[in-house]
Amino acid sequence: MSKQAVFTMKLEPELRADFMAEAAAAHRPASQVLRELMREYVRQQRQQREAREYEAFLRSKVEVARSSMRAGHGRSNEDVEAEFATRRADAEREG
């Protein structure tokens, strides 16, 4: 991956010194450690956003289903179970 962007940031001198010392102790360039930290942060944020979007999608589906039931367009659990019991029995006879 091409490294063409420069990222400048302000931080406390103690934090910088501690970070640089730990990177050196791990025999790794500080820039490499920062890139890995940034990638992990981006991955986590995307994962959290996707989870929120999926939860919103599910809530929307549930609300549509509840509205349908309130409008009288739904079927009872007993009706669904009876229909699929019949379907299973038909499939067993055919199989």
C-alpha positions as CSV (number, residue, x, y, z in Angstrom):
1,M,0.0,0.0,0.0
2,S,1.4,3.4,-1.0
3,K,2.1,5.8,1.9
4,Q,1.5,9.2,0.4
5,A,-0.4,11.0,3.2
6,V,1.2,12.7,6.2
7,F,-0.7,12.7,9.5
8,T,0.3,15.3,12.1
9,M,-1.1,15.4,15.6
10,K,-0.6,17.1,18.9
11,L,-0.1,15.0,22.0
12,E,1.5,15.3,25.4
13,P,5.3,14.9,25.4
14,E,5.1,12.1,28.0
15,L,2.6,10.1,25.9
16,R,4.9,10.5,22.9
17,A,8.0,9.5,24.8
18,D,6.2,6.4,26.3
19,F,4.8,5.4,22.9
20,M,8.1,5.7,21.2
21,A,9.8,3.7,23.9
22,E,7.3,0.9,23.7
23,A,7.5,0.8,19.9
24,A,11.3,0.7,20.1
25,A,11.1,-2.1,22.8
26,A,9.0,-4.1,20.4
27,H,11.5,-3.4,17.6
28,R,8.7,-1.8,15.5
29,P,8.6,1.6,13.8
30,A,6.1,3.9,15.6
31,S,4.5,4.7,12.2
32,Q,3.7,1.0,11.7
33,V,2.2,0.7,15.1
34,L,0.1,3.8,14.5
35,R,-1.1,2.4,11.1
36,E,-2.2,-0.8,12.8
37,L,-4.0,1.0,15.5
38,M,-5.8,3.2,13.0
39,R,-6.8,0.2,10.9
40,E,-8.1,-1.6,14.0
41,Y,-10.1,1.5,15.0
42,V,-11.6,1.8,11.5
43,R,-12.5,-1.9,11.5
44,Q,-14.2,-1.6,14.9
45,Q,-16.1,1.5,13.9
46,R,-17.4,-0.1,10.7
47,Q,-18.4,-3.2,12.6
48,Q,-20.3,-1.2,15.2
49,R,-22.0,0.9,12.4
50,E,-23.0,-2.3,10.6
51,A,-24.4,-3.7,13.8
52,R,-26.4,-0.5,14.4
53,E,-27.7,-0.6,10.8
54,Y,-28.7,-4.2,11.1
55,E,-30.5,-3.6,14.4
56,A,-32.4,-0.7,12.8
57,F,-33.3,-2.9,9.8
58,L,-34.6,-5.6,12.2
59,R,-36.6,-3.1,14.2
60,S,-38.2,-1.8,11.0
61,K,-39.1,-5.3,9.9
62,V,-40.7,-6.0,13.3
63,E,-42.7,-2.8,13.2
64,V,-44.0,-3.6,9.7
65,A,-45.0,-7.1,10.9
66,R,-46.7,-5.6,14.0
67,S,-48.6,-3.1,11.8
68,S,-49.7,-5.9,9.5
69,M,-51.0,-7.8,12.5
70,R,-52.8,-4.8,13.9
71,A,-54.4,-4.3,10.5
72,G,-55.6,-7.9,10.6
73,H,-53.4,-9.2,7.8
74,G,-51.4,-11.7,9.9
75,R,-52.0,-15.3,10.8
76,S,-52.0,-16.9,14.1
77,N,-49.2,-19.3,15.2
78,E,-51.7,-22.1,15.4
79,D,-52.8,-21.6,11.7
80,V,-49.1,-21.5,10.5
81,E,-48.3,-24.7,12.6
82,A,-51.3,-26.5,11.2
83,E,-50.5,-25.6,7.6
84,F,-46.9,-26.7,7.9
85,A,-47.9,-29.9,9.7
86,T,-50.1,-30.7,6.7
87,R,-47.2,-29.8,4.3
88,R,-44.8,-32.1,6.2
89,A,-47.4,-34.9,6.1
90,D,-47.8,-34.4,2.4
91,A,-44.1,-34.5,1.8
92,E,-43.7,-37.7,3.8
93,R,-46.4,-39.4,1.7
94,E,-44.7,-38.2,-1.5
95,G,-41.2,-39.1,-0.3
